[in-house]
Amino acid sequence: MRVLVLRALGLGDLLTAVPALRGLRRAYPDAEITLAAPGWLADAVERIDAVDRLLPTDGLVPIDYDSPDLAVNLHGCGPRSTELLRATHPDRLITHGAHVPWPPHQHEVLRWCRLLGQFGIPCDPNDLLLPPLPRNGAIVVHPGASHGARRWPAARFAAVVRALGPNVVVTGSPAETPLVRAVARGRSRTGDLAGLLDLVAGARLVICGDTGVAHVATAYRTPSVVLFGPVSPAEWGPRSGPHRALWHGRTGDTFADRPDPGLLDITVDEVLDAARSLLGGGPCPGSASSVPAMSG
């Protein structure tokens, strides 16, 4: 049996789909499962241990695959993703549509588990951990995000780095090198995905915005402080584990170029209090409260 799955998005999107991908693997243990996703995610895909082949697919472009026995749309609910999968001529297609409405305001992990469950494929939404790696003691600060709306100001990240001391490593992609240099006081790392995954897997703590690195921390049970602005952590935040999701209850345009007003409501002291509580130092007197990771 040949199964084609479309999830041509980013790192966080991939990791929130892990329970669904593993559900497919359990349902079809002898199938060849091909994932259409960006090629740069290859190292993360390999660690999931549910996919046989990565088909490099960057966004909603024609999929170089013909006649799968089953095609699964884990990309979204728009007509384009469904059309692209239909163009591969699958014997069977699983997707949101008229008979399976898109559930609004649902956590991303639960959304895809629910979709497969409606087609008789059970998934465990808690089955999203990656194999653990040795701890390295670093505190990882990742200031970047794909859109300006989710980028807390660099000056505030720099203040957090100064307060937390010499064990901080500031990370980013090669394209984010200027941002990393603006935030870092010494140790920094830009480079390949494998190195970033290993670093986060072994860290004592991760501090970042609502971006892929937050989901890496969740996957490795690395304690994290995640800063939310335009999107609620009820939809994209860590569902359980040693995490703190900071959010001031406001939503906005996640694709905007400027930091979301709700994100700007989060203060440096608030982030430091959450970080110190996870590091074992306890919050400072008078600190603002944080939203705990959701359970269940």
Buried (B, 14 or more C-beta within 10 A) or exposed (E): EBBBBBBBBBBBBBBBBBBBBBBBBEBBEEBBBBBBBBEBBBBBBEBBEBBEEBBBBEEBEEBEBEEBBBBBBBBBBEEEBBEBBBEBEBEEBBBBEEEBEEEEEEBBBBBBBBBBBEBEBEBEBEBBEBEEBEEBEBBBBBBBBBBEBBBBBBEBBBBBBEBBEEBBBBBBBEEBEEBBEBBBEEBBBBEEBEEBBBBBBBBBBBBBBBBBBBBBBBBBBBBBBBBBBBBBBBBBBBBBBBBBBBBBEBBBEBEBEEBBBBBBBBBBBBBBBBBBBBBEEEBEEEBBEBBEBBEE
